[in-house]
Amino acid sequence: MSDDDAAGYPDEDDPTAAANADAEPDVNISGGNPDGWTAADFAAGEPATRAEAVVDRLGELYWQKTYGGQDAFECLVRTVLSQNTSDKASQPAHDALMDRYGPEAPEAATEDLAETLAGADRAELADLIRPAGLYNQKSETIQRLAERVLAEYGGADAFDEFVEREDPATVRGVLLEMNGVGPKTADCVLLFSGGRGGVFPVDTHVHRIYRRLGIAPLDADHEAVRAVLERDVPAEKCGFGHTATIQFGREYCTARKPACLEGPEACPLYDLCDRIGVSPETGDVVDPAETVD
């Protein structure tokens, strides 16, 4: 199963998903151990590319987050739970799972999350993560990943060390070989666990917005958009660029009703955007790929 890449950010034009979507939290961290955090500090100066200019402008709208410090296997589990649903739905599922199976849980079989989940009762696990949706499928994926981590690394701690210390391209390749892990999930583990610079995960918002802006090719797939952004955005700005673009997609550049339809003053990126597929004159909005002759 590819995550394609559901990031826990719903389609904002789906009434059910939109109703469940939370705004960004007012805590400027990604979670995890503070010793592993890496601040997303922006250097002053003129942006070298339009993609960097966009991220800098988003920096004027939103705070610059801190990344890294999450346990790699827990981050992997959290991202699987977030696939095809909202943060509001996936967070309770994650909390329930950790309360029952986490290293500090009174009834956990072991202090190793991968070992505990590999041996967990599937029906019980599925019921715990029910709020995240697709709970039977996700419980199967989580247990399969736990079994692989246990078999190949000996447990969650060794897997965490692999993610933090190994070459990022090697880590990404290994993650993508795991059934149930797609590019977005792999990149989130690299960013939020490994704290790696130069990683710009691409979800549906990022994919839409940078093609609409005219920065990525109009018919580019998710991986092609990622390649453009990781080339044109400085490494230290990629993580913030990812989360800020998602927030911008929620608030301004929605799939069917982007703010630019209301005029230049309605969108803070208006002067940096080619508005591919958007016609303020007629109100028509199409996917950028549909504009390719």
PyMOL commands that set and color helices and strands:
alter all, ss='L'
color gray80, all
select helices_A, chain A and resi 15-20+34-36+50-61+72-82+87-101+113-118+122-128+130-132+135-153+156-165+168-176+183-192+204-212+222-232+235-251+259-262+264-266+270-272+288-291
alter helices_A, ss='H'
color red, helices_A
select strands_A, chain A and resi 38-39+66-67+278-279+284-285
alter strands_A, ss='S'
color yellow, strands_A
deselect
rebuild
show_as cartoon
